[in-house]
Amino acid sequence: MSHIQLQYDCGAWINRLSHKVKKRLNATLSDLGITAVQSRVLHYILVHSQEGPVYQRDVEGAFDLSRSTTTGILQLLERNGLLNRESVACDARLKRLIPTARAAEIDAQVRDSIREIEGLLMQDIPAEQIQLFLEIAAKMSANLDR
């Protein structure tokens, strides 16, 4: 098998695995009324709002999302009672993102679901192979950052 073919196969396997994880997580989270992407954004807001104010531009930068995509996600989170937007006195255009108490409850359930899926993902795989996989994945990611 050629070197080029191996590269293609790695990418295909990574894509397939990513798709399966997202599909499983979205199926699990549908009962909570939230998607995997929404849950990641919500978790980011929950964690970072403890350190200081969080704004839409922070979410855009953290996830490399466009303004319109981020707006859509935040509107859904707000509509579902997981997030409030509060105007900032110094700039009326700026809205601080404030997670609700319900957001913290949902986030805890999401974390439980992720732990379950991670457990399933790594079932019957020795710890040293998991460690090797993580090292290889980190190197692959760094290669793509060049």
C-alpha positions, -999 to +999 in steps of 0.1 A: +000+000+000+015+034-010+022+063+014-004+084-003-031+057+001-022+054+038-027+092+043-061+090+026-071+060+047-062+079+079-083+109+070-112+086+060-110+067+093-108+100+113-138+114+094-158+082+099-151+080+136-159+117+140-192+112+122-201+082+144-193+101+176-213+132+165-243+110+155-243+091+188-239+123+208-266+141+189-290+111+194-283+111+231-286+148+235-318+151+215-337+141+246-322+172+263-333+194+233-297+204+224-272+194+198-235+186+202-224+220+188-248+239+210-236+219+240-200+228+233-208+265+229-229+264+261-201+247+280-176+273+268-199+301+280-205+285+314-168+280+320-156+313+307-183+334+323-169+324+357-137+342+347-153+373+333-178+386+307-183+365+276-195+380+243-205+367+210-171+375+194-155+353+221-176+324+210-168+331+173-131+331+180-131+301+202-149+279+177-138+296+145-175+302+136-190+329+114-210+357+130-243+344+114-236+308+125-228+320+161-259+342+161-281+312+152-267+290+179-270+317+205-306+325+195-315+289+199-298+287+233-317+318+244-350+306+230-345+273+249-340+292+282-303+283+285-289+317+279-297+354+285-282+383+266-276+415+286-267+449+271-235+464+282-236+500+295-205+512+277-217+499+242-253+492+234-243+470+205-224+446+228-244+419+246-230+399+275-238+362+273-251+349+307-259+312+312-291+304+332-294+279+360-310+255+336-278+257+314-257+244+343-282+215+348-282+206+310-244+209+309-240+184+337-262+160+318-243+166+286-210+159+304-225+126+317-235+117+281-200+125+268-184+103+295-206+074+285-198+078+248-160+081+256-163+049+277-179+031+248-154+045+224-125+032+244-140-001+255-117-031+253-087-009+242-057-010+266-046+023+281-012+023+263-030+021+230-053+049+239-022+070+249-005+061+216-037+071+197-037+105+215-001+111+207-006+103+171-037+124+168-019+154+184+009+150+158-015+147+129-033+179+142+001+197+144+009+186+108-023+202+096-015+234+114+017+239+094 
